[in-house]
Amino acid sequence: MPDLTLFVAPNTCARVPTIALEEIGVPFETELIRVKINQQKSPEFLKINPKGKVPTLLIDGEPLTENVAILSWLAATYPEAHLLPETEDPLERVRQTADLAFFAGTVHPLVTRVAMPLKFIPDAAQSFEIVRPMGIEDMKKVMQMIEARLENGPWWYGETWSVVDGYLFWVWGRITGVGFPADEFPNIRAHHAAMQARPAVQRAMAREARNIETLKAEDLYVAPR
Ligand SMILES: N[C@@H](CCC(=O)N[C@@H](CS)C(=O)NCC(=O)O)C(=O)O
């Protein structure tokens, strides 16, 4: 059994592989990165992940980066956890990769615009009055597509839960936490509630809550706003 350590920070997309690991039920450690002091850009961390990002998964001490890769590796290494629907068909398999890539490559950058507009324009008024509202409008179009897909839910793959649902869970929590209008999306709201009821998700969120407490005690917590 490989030794697994996941570098994480609260409220980030590292929540997705944390959920995946909790669903698998394998022992793993999380290593907290202190984003407020840019620990992800420290020389020590850049030796592990030169991109300076979480999540980063150490597998027997060797780093694997990028959510798409981490989640795909976990799904392939622990097939009994059914992180992705079983298939022998190469086309179906890459369609699953496309779904993960959609969240990583299309949805995640929109999350950044909605949730962290100061990354685009350091002026607070412009960030919150221009960048965020424009991001919300673009995000609505993506969420309308997801809302329609979940008509055949409750999950992304219908009756079958997958780690793609973990990705949607992180996105929805992140954007609604900063004012994205949830009312127009009843299927996604139901999806979120169903995710919150999963014991593995509760364990992942409890890990995150402990990390938030650690950061607060060090005065290093950056609350979403
Ligand atoms: N393409 C990467 C993106 C990872 C990413 O953007 N992580 C953010 C947190 S959600 C991060 O580490 N931000 C810190 C920084 O950019 O300094 C993936 O999908 O894993």
The ligand as a MOL file (V3000), in Angstrom:
LIG
                    3D

  0  0  0     0  0            999 V3000
M  V30 BEGIN CTAB
M  V30 COUNTS 20 19 0 0 0
M  V30 BEGIN ATOM
M  V30 1 N -4.4810 22.9760 -12.4010 0
M  V30 2 C -4.3450 22.7960 -10.9770 0
M  V30 3 C -4.8160 24.0360 -10.2940 0
M  V30 4 C -4.4550 24.0440 -8.8340 0
M  V30 5 C -4.7500 25.3900 -8.2030 0
M  V30 6 O -5.0050 26.3970 -8.8990 0
M  V30 7 N -4.6990 25.4390 -6.8870 0
M  V30 8 C -4.8950 26.6720 -6.1690 0
M  V30 9 C -5.9230 26.4600 -5.0580 0
M  V30 10 S -7.5390 26.0730 -5.6750 0
M  V30 11 C -3.6070 27.1220 -5.5350 0
M  V30 12 O -2.7840 26.3160 -5.1500 0
M  V30 13 N -3.4290 28.4310 -5.4270 0
M  V30 14 C -2.2930 29.0130 -4.7860 0
M  V30 15 C -1.5210 29.9270 -5.6940 0
M  V30 16 O -1.8540 29.9900 -6.8860 0
M  V30 17 O -0.5990 30.5710 -5.2090 0
M  V30 18 C -5.1690 21.5640 -10.5310 0
M  V30 19 O -6.2200 21.3330 -11.1290 0
M  V30 20 O -4.7430 20.8470 -9.6140 0
M  V30 END ATOM
M  V30 BEGIN BOND
M  V30 1 1 1 2
M  V30 2 1 2 3
M  V30 3 1 2 18
M  V30 4 1 3 4
M  V30 5 1 4 5
M  V30 6 2 5 6
M  V30 7 1 5 7
M  V30 8 1 7 8
M  V30 9 1 8 9
M  V30 10 1 8 11
M  V30 11 1 9 10
M  V30 12 2 11 12
M  V30 13 1 11 13
M  V30 14 1 13 14
M  V30 15 1 14 15
M  V30 16 2 15 16
M  V30 17 1 15 17
M  V30 18 2 18 19
M  V30 19 1 18 20
M  V30 END BOND
M  V30 END CTAB
M  END
